[in-house]
Amino acid sequence: MMKIQNLCIRAGCLMAALMLSSLSAPVSAQEIARLYAPQAPAGSSYLRVLNPSAKAVSVEFAGKRDVLDPGRKVVTDYRVVDASLDVAIKVDGRALKRIKLKPGSFNTVVLTGADQPQIIADVTDDRDDLKAELRFYNAARDCNGSLAIQDGATVFDHVANGDSRKRAINPVQARLRGRCDAAGSSEPALLPALKSGDHVSVFLLGDKANPRLVTQVDATEPYSGTR
């Protein structure tokens, strides 16, 4: 009986401590809320849209609108979409041809200026959370692209337009330069500060005579219960 009473007393003290902690540490409560945020339902896919053009466009999909401006942000974050339905995307209010995605997949959709966008399936296997991951996308027109460290080694070579490559890297900072075979090279772009488990995308844009390089750390928008 004494052991049971002691256990009850300890449990009461523990409950009181938890209650006191919840009152004095609102940040912890926020962390718990994020932990139990709504999860995307089965059959969902993840989609982001890239604007490789030199002009700003308004993009709308999955219930949200973005302005993709080459001087500010050229690609959205990944967003949850329902892969059981053909996905609708609007550009400047104009509906593109609906696209079909594989459930559970990550995809980068490249705007082409035509009604049919280009879909690049993002491979997600061979994940290594002890390293960062670098993805290179060639969206430069008429360009067989490569990516190299400025004044250093080549990271990716002979990447066709509309294709992508990836590799695990140590989370270090570096300056990168993109190039089209036998043509122009981009101005150097600084690789963002990374930590283990981060993913960064590097986009080669423009055309073979005037390629430009844009980097962005990958992110997925929290699922809000709609897609």
N, C-alpha and C positions, 0 to 999 in steps of 0.2 A: 504494500500500500504506500509506503514511504517513497519507493522508487517511482510509482505512478504520479504521486503528488509533485515530486521533484521534476518529473518530465513535464507535467502540466505547467508548473511554474516557469520552467525554461521556455516552453512553447509560448506562454503568455509574454515573456520578456522578448522573445524573438519577434512576435507579432507587433509588439509595441515599438520595437526598434525599427521594423520595416515601415510602420506607419509614420514614425518620426522622420525616417529617411525620405519617405515620399513627400513629406511636407517641406523638408529642407533642401531637397535636391531635385528641382524640376527638370534639370537636364537629363537625369536618369530616366524620368518618365518619358521624355521625348525619345530617348533611345529605344525604350520598350515599344513606343508607338510605331517607330520605324521598323522595328523587328517584326511586328505583327501587322504591317501594312498589307493591303489587299494584294494577293498574288494573281498573276495572269492565269486565266483558266486554260485547261488543256485545249490544244488545237490552236493556240496563239502562235504568231510569228512576230519577229522584230524587224522593223523597217526604218531606214533613214533615207533622206533625199539629198542629193548633191547637185548644186547648180554650178556647172563648169564655165558658164558664159561670163562675159565681161559686164553684164548689166544685172541689176537687181530684179528679182522676181518674187512674187507672192506665191507661197506653196501651202496648200491645205490638204491634210489627210488625217484620219483617225480623230476627227473632231477638233483639230487645232490648226491654227494658221501661223506661218512663219514668213518673215521676209529674209531671203537669202541674198546678201549683198556682198559682192566680191571684195569690197573694202573693209568688211566687218566679219561676216560669218558666211561660209559657202555651203555648209552641210548641217542638217538638223541632227539632234541626238536620236538614238534609236527609240522607236515608239511601238507599243504593243498594237498589233492589228489582228483581226480574225481571219485566220488562214482557211477557214471553211468557206469563205466568200471571196470573190474576186475583189481586190483592193482598189478603191477609187482614190485618185489623186487629182487635184485641181491646181493649175498654174495660171496665175493672174485671172482667176475665175473661169478658166477654160478646162473642161474635163478631159483628161488623157484616157487612152484605152486602158481598161481595167487590167490588172495583172494578177497572176496566180502565184501563190507562194507555198512552199512546203511547210507544214506545221513544225514548230520548234526551231525554225531556221532563223538566221540573221542575214539581212540583205541590205545592200546599198543600191539605191535606184539613182541612176544618172540621167538628168534631164538632157534631152538631145535637141530641143527646139521643135521636134515633131510630135505627133500624137502618141507615138510609141516610145516610151522611155526604155533605157537600157538597164537590165538587172544584173548585178554582180552578187553571186551567192558568197557570203563570208564564211569561210571554213573556220570551225570552232574546235577542232580536235587538237590533240597534242598540247594541251594547256599546261603551262609551268608557272605556278604562282610564286616561285622563288625568283623569277625574272620578269622583266617587262616584255611586251609584245609589240613589234613594229609591223604595220601593214602599209604597203605601198600600192596606190591605185594610179593607173595611167588613164587619165581622161583628156589628154591633149590630142588634138586633131592631127591626123596624118603623122603620128609619132610612134616610133618604136623606142620605148623609154628605158632609162636606167636611173638608178639612185646611188649616190656615193657620198662618203664623208668628204667635206671640203678639204682639198689637198691630201686626200687619203684613199682608203680602199673602197672598192665598189661593193655596195650592199646587195643590190639587185641589178640584173642586166637583161636586156632583150625582153622587156615586158610589153606585150602588144597593147594597143588601144583597147579599152574596155576590159582589161585583165587586171588581176591583183596578185600580190605575193605577200607572204608573211614570214616572220622568223622571230625567235626569242632573242632578246638582247639583255645585256646588263643595264640596269637603270642608271645611265649616265647622261650627261648633257653633251651635245655635239652640234656642229653646224653641217647641214646637208645640202647637197646640190643635185638638182634633177637635170637630165639631158635627153635630147632626142638624137638618135644615131645620125652622124654626119651633118648635124645641124646645130641649132642654138642650145645653150644651157641656161638654166634659171639663175636668178640671184640666190645666194645662200639663205637658208631658212634655219632658224634655231630650233632644235628639238626641245620640247618642253621638259621641265624637270619632272622626272618619273620616279616611282617607287615600285618595289616588287608587286607584281599582280596587275599593274596598270597596262592599258592598251592604248597605243597612239596610232593614228592614221596620218599618212603623208600622201597628199593628192598632187599629181602632176597635171596642171591645167594649161590652157592656152592652146598653142599649136606648135608645130615642129620648128618654126622660125623664132617664136617668142614664148617658150615654155615658162611657167611660173610654178612655184612650189608653195603649198599651204599645209600646215600641220594642225592637228586637233586631237586632244585626248578624248578617247571614246567614252561615251556615257549613255546610259539607258534611263529614260524618264520613268519615274515611279508609276505603276499601274493605278489608275484612279477608279476603276470599276466600269469604265467605258472604253471602247476600242473601235 
